[in-house]
Amino acid sequence: MRFEKTRFINVGKTYQQIMPVIYEGRRVFTNINGQKEEFELTLQDGMLTVKNEVVEKYKRLNHIPPELDFSPLPLGQPKPVSAAKVKAIQDELARRAAEDQAVRTDPAKQENMAAVDAENTKYLRELAQELGWIDAKRFGRDASTHAFLIVQHSGDLRLMQAALPEIEKDLKTGIGDPQNYALLHDRLKLKLGERQRYVTQIGVNENGESLVLPLEDKSKVEQFRKAIGLFPLAQYLAIYKQQSGKEVKFAD
């Protein structure tokens, strides 16, 4: 785990969490996806005691381990790709995107979701490091959308950070999908312990209420959405309410 000025990073063998943090003396408050937690910290003789539901002790490391490196993943340089290879990549991404959706919509396959996401992420990571991001100009809009879908569900923060500016380039040329860009932008920002901009991420608080997760600037949301070609926020929230049957509140 790592305590920074504005965020708290907690990484284990099977999980990673980056969340906003507020310090009040020895008390520390975190918030992830609308769920708030409070810790009490005591530092003595080089040992940190963390008290929540349980008491744990940690020692300070003299270096930052690679597991806590969340810098953008270096991508390969974009280069011309043969028509045959483009077709093979398009077909493979389409197959993987279909599998991505199947494990999310078919109850009988949902237990395979983690394995499918891990395999898809591995494939896309290696492909992007070899050829650069799967952009719409070289590979077509469908293939770039399938790549977005995989990275959106990957949980790989280094890959997500590398992909976001590339997806933004497609958006600015007029061939990208504004919803894809907004979804990845907001999910990534929240996972990095920051705030979303376009209101695409809705969570559930401790009372089971749906709420818009923390915003960069609530007063400018409509301006932000319009600038990239998204429809108004009220329309988006109305669609969410219709599909979920729940009113949506705004997080504090």
DACORMO-V367901 format. One record per residue. N is the residue number from 0. RES is the residue in one letter. PHI is phi as a letter, one per 20 degrees, with the letter a starting at -180 (NA if undefined). Layout:
n: [N N]
res: [RES RES]
phi: [PHI PHI]
//
This chain:
n: [0 1 2 3 4 5 6 7 8 9 10 11 12 13 14 15 16 17 18 19 20 21 22 23 24 25 26 27 28 29 30 31 32 33 34 35 36 37 38 39 40 41 42 43 44 45 46 47 48 49 50 51 52 53 54 55 56 57 58 59 60 61 62 63 64 65 66 67 68 69 70 71 72 73 74 75 76 77 78 79 80 81 82 83 84 85 86 87 88 89 90 91 92 93 94 95 96 97 98 99 100 101 102 103 104 105 106 107 108 109 110 111 112 113 114 115 116 117 118 119 120 121 122 123 124 125 126 127 128 129 130 131 132 133 134 135 136 137 138 139 140 141 142 143 144 145 146 147 148 149 150 151 152 153 154 155 156 157 158 159 160 161 162 163 164 165 166 167 168 169 170 171 172 173 174 175 176 177 178 179 180 181 182 183 184 185 186 187 188 189 190 191 192 193 194 195 196 197 198 199 200 201 202 203 204 205 206 207 208 209 210 211 212 213 214 215 216 217 218 219 220 221 222 223 224 225 226 227 228 229 230 231 232 233 234 235 236 237 238 239 240 241 242 243 244 245 246 247 248 249 250 251]
res: [M R F E K T R F I N V G K T Y Q Q I M P V I Y E G R R V F T N I N G Q K E E F E L T L Q D G M L T V K N E V V E K Y K R L N H I P P E L D F S P L P L G Q P K P V S A A K V K A I Q D E L A R R A A E D Q A V R T D P A K Q E N M A A V D A E N T K Y L R E L A Q E L G W I D A K R F G R D A S T H A F L I V Q H S G D L R L M Q A A L P E I E K D L K T G I G D P Q N Y A L L H D R L K L K L G E R Q R Y V T Q I G V N E N G E S L V L P L E D K S K V E Q F R K A I G L F P L A Q Y L A I Y K Q Q S G K E V K F A D]
phi: [NA b e d f c b c d c c c f c b b c c b f c c d c m e e c d c b c l n e e c c c d d c d b l m d d e d d c f c d c c c d f e e b e f f f d e d f g f f d f f g b g c f g f f g f f f g f f f f f f f f f g f f f d d d g f d f f e g f f f f f f f f g f f g f f f f e d n f e e f f e d n f f f f f f f g g f f f e f m e f f f f f f f g f f f f f f f f e n d e e f f f f f f f g f f f g f f e n d c f d d m d d c d c e f e n e f b f f g d f b g f d g f f f f f f d n e f g g g f f f f f f f f f e m c f d d d f f]
//
